[in-house]
Amino acid sequence: MELLQKQTQETENFLDDCVAMVEALRCLEEKGAEAIDAEGVTLKTEVFDRCFPGMEWSESLTLEGYPTGLRQKTAMYRGFTFDTYMLSE
């Protein structure tokens, strides 16, 4: 019986964590996040500029060093990467 209660509590804790994460992701989306992945958060440009004013655009390159046709702004904050992209002119 005690094992069943422990398993039930662990499952509830896991589900509570999942719900909290989904709520946090939904909040980020509402506040201007376009994408979230292992590298960090991609913000809408106007949100990025409000959070990190004065950052300059740079050419976005592939791993091989070729232009992607995008320009980007990137900033680090508390160990996370925040960026934004726009089409090159």
GROMACS elastic network, one bead per residue, 0.5 to 0.9 nm:
[ bonds ]
;  ai    aj funct       b0    kb
    1     4     6  0.51522   500
    1     5     6  0.63588   500
    1     6     6  0.87304   500
    2     5     6  0.50974   500
    2     6     6  0.62187   500
    2     7     6  0.86661   500
    3     6     6  0.50598   500
    3     7     6  0.61608   500
    3     8     6  0.85317   500
    4     7     6  0.51061   500
    4     8     6  0.60654   500
    4     9     6  0.85629   500
    5     8     6  0.50309   500
    5     9     6  0.61024   500
    5    10     6  0.85765   500
    6     9     6  0.51010   500
    6    10     6  0.61352   500
    6    11     6  0.85867   500
    7    10     6  0.50595   500
    7    11     6  0.61341   500
    7    12     6  0.85914   500
    8    11     6  0.51111   500
    8    12     6  0.61801   500
    8    13     6  0.86144   500
    9    12     6  0.50412   500
    9    13     6  0.60881   500
    9    14     6  0.85522   500
   10    13     6  0.50719   500
   10    14     6  0.61370   500
   10    15     6  0.86387   500
   11    14     6  0.50708   500
   11    15     6  0.61793   500
   11    16     6  0.85321   500
   12    15     6  0.51108   500
   12    16     6  0.60164   500
   12    17     6  0.85460   500
   13    16     6  0.50512   500
   13    17     6  0.61765   500
   13    18     6  0.86404   500
   14    17     6  0.51308   500
   14    18     6  0.62689   500
   14    19     6  0.87646   500
   15    19     6  0.61686   500
   15    20     6  0.85343   500
   16    19     6  0.51547   500
   16    20     6  0.61351   500
   16    21     6  0.86163   500
   17    20     6  0.50799   500
   17    21     6  0.61722   500
   17    22     6  0.86886   500
   18    21     6  0.51356   500
   18    22     6  0.62479   500
   18    23     6  0.86166   500
   19    22     6  0.51326   500
   19    23     6  0.61372   500
   19    24     6  0.86040   500
   20    23     6  0.50981   500
   20    24     6  0.61972   500
   20    25     6  0.86904   500
   21    24     6  0.50039   500
   21    25     6  0.61570   500
   21    26     6  0.85242   500
   22    25     6  0.50507   500
   22    26     6  0.60526   500
   22    27     6  0.85200   500
   23    26     6  0.50578   500
   23    27     6  0.61491   500
   23    28     6  0.86668   500
   24    27     6  0.50341   500
   24    28     6  0.62148   500
   24    29     6  0.86569   500
   25    28     6  0.50309   500
   25    29     6  0.61981   500
   25    30     6  0.86510   500
   25    33     6  0.86588   500
   25    36     6  0.83400   500
   26    29     6  0.51009   500
   26    30     6  0.62489   500
   26    31     6  0.86853   500
   27    30     6  0.50994   500
   27    31     6  0.62114   500
   27    32     6  0.87930   500
   27    33     6  0.88135   500
   28    31     6  0.50940   500
   28    32     6  0.62961   500
   28    33     6  0.53685   500
   28    34     6  0.85267   500
   29    32     6  0.53218   500
   29    34     6  0.64488   500
   29    35     6  0.81301   500
   29    43     6  0.89419   500
   30    33     6  0.72551   500
   31    43     6  0.89782   500
   31    47     6  0.79665   500
   32    42     6  0.87541   500
   32    43     6  0.57153   500
   32    44     6  0.54706   500
   32    45     6  0.86710   500
   32    46     6  0.84160   500
   32    47     6  0.60330   500
   32    48     6  0.84803   500
   33    36     6  0.73143   500
   33    41     6  0.66408   500
   33    42     6  0.58696   500
   33    44     6  0.61505   500
   33    47     6  0.82214   500
   34    41     6  0.75832   500
   34    42     6  0.54889   500
   34    43     6  0.53613   500
   34    44     6  0.61540   500
   34    84     6  0.88124   500
   35    40     6  0.83825   500
   35    41     6  0.58406   500
   35    42     6  0.50391   500
   35    43     6  0.71521   500
   36    39     6  0.78021   500
   36    40     6  0.58926   500
   36    42     6  0.63283   500
   36    43     6  0.88993   500
   37    40     6  0.55097   500
   37    41     6  0.65760   500
   37    42     6  0.85661   500
   38    41     6  0.85058   500
   39    80     6  0.75076   500
   39    81     6  0.64286   500
   39    82     6  0.86238   500
   40    80     6  0.55473   500
   40    82     6  0.58234   500
   40    83     6  0.79522   500
   41    80     6  0.77810   500
   41    81     6  0.63756   500
   41    83     6  0.64953   500
   41    84     6  0.86189   500
   42    45     6  0.88849   500
   42    48     6  0.84820   500
   42    81     6  0.83502   500
   42    82     6  0.57358   500
   42    84     6  0.53878   500
   42    85     6  0.79730   500
   43    46     6  0.81316   500
   43    47     6  0.62263   500
   43    48     6  0.56452   500
   43    82     6  0.69011   500
   43    83     6  0.60521   500
   43    84     6  0.53283   500
   43    85     6  0.83961   500
   44    47     6  0.53599   500
   44    48     6  0.61808   500
   44    49     6  0.87076   500
   44    83     6  0.86093   500
   44    84     6  0.61728   500
   44    85     6  0.80630   500
   45    48     6  0.50049   500
   45    49     6  0.60838   500
   45    50     6  0.85645   500
   45    73     6  0.87252   500
   45    83     6  0.84438   500
   45    84     6  0.55325   500
   45    85     6  0.71026   500
   45    86     6  0.80348   500
   46    49     6  0.51719   500
   46    50     6  0.62567   500
   46    51     6  0.87589   500
   47    50     6  0.50987   500
   47    51     6  0.62626   500
   47    52     6  0.85025   500
   47    84     6  0.89942   500
   48    51     6  0.51429   500
   48    52     6  0.57880   500
   48    53     6  0.76714   500
   48    73     6  0.83354   500
   48    74     6  0.89440   500
   48    75     6  0.89650   500
   48    82     6  0.77715   500
   48    83     6  0.71002   500
   48    84     6  0.65943   500
   49    52     6  0.51043   500
   49    54     6  0.73185   500
   49    55     6  0.75027   500
   50    53     6  0.57338   500
   52    55     6  0.64491   500
   52    75     6  0.72753   500
   55    73     6  0.65360   500
   55    74     6  0.78490   500
   55    75     6  0.80907   500
   56    72     6  0.83771   500
   56    73     6  0.63247   500
   56    74     6  0.87766   500
   57    71     6  0.59867   500
   57    72     6  0.53565   500
   57    73     6  0.50815   500
   57    74     6  0.84447   500
   57    85     6  0.86830   500
   58    70     6  0.87281   500
   58    71     6  0.54134   500
   58    72     6  0.53796   500
   58    73     6  0.63814   500
   58    74     6  0.87592   500
   59    67     6  0.67937   500
   59    68     6  0.79122   500
   59    69     6  0.78508   500
   59    70     6  0.64106   500
   59    72     6  0.62710   500
   59    73     6  0.88728   500
   59    88     6  0.78243   500
   60    65     6  0.88695   500
   60    66     6  0.84138   500
   60    67     6  0.60072   500
   60    68     6  0.57974   500
   60    69     6  0.71814   500
   60    70     6  0.54204   500
   60    71     6  0.51155   500
   60    72     6  0.57685   500
   60    73     6  0.88682   500
   60    85     6  0.83722   500
   61    64     6  0.75870   500
   61    65     6  0.52231   500
   61    66     6  0.51864   500
   61    68     6  0.54286   500
   61    69     6  0.83010   500
   61    70     6  0.81049   500
   61    71     6  0.87478   500
   62    65     6  0.50966   500
   62    66     6  0.52198   500
   62    67     6  0.63661   500
   62    68     6  0.62903   500
   63    66     6  0.75190   500
   67    70     6  0.74637   500
   68    71     6  0.81981   500
   68    88     6  0.86908   500
   69    86     6  0.87610   500
   69    87     6  0.61093   500
   69    88     6  0.53042   500
   69    89     6  0.83740   500
   70    85     6  0.64120   500
   70    86     6  0.55694   500
   70    89     6  0.85698   500
   71    84     6  0.84245   500
   71    85     6  0.56317   500
   71    86     6  0.53695   500
   71    87     6  0.60717   500
   71    88     6  0.54696   500
   71    89     6  0.87652   500
   72    83     6  0.68185   500
   72    84     6  0.55753   500
   72    86     6  0.65039   500
   72    87     6  0.88149   500
   73    82     6  0.83085   500
   73    83     6  0.54016   500
   73    84     6  0.54251   500
   73    85     6  0.66639   500
   74    81     6  0.69072   500
   74    82     6  0.57269   500
   74    84     6  0.67805   500
   75    80     6  0.83519   500
   75    81     6  0.58646   500
   75    82     6  0.52319   500
   75    83     6  0.62690   500
   76    79     6  0.62661   500
   76    80     6  0.55328   500
   76    82     6  0.60745   500
   76    83     6  0.86574   500
   77    80     6  0.53337   500
   77    81     6  0.65464   500
   77    82     6  0.74111   500
   78    81     6  0.85725   500
   86    89     6  0.89657   500
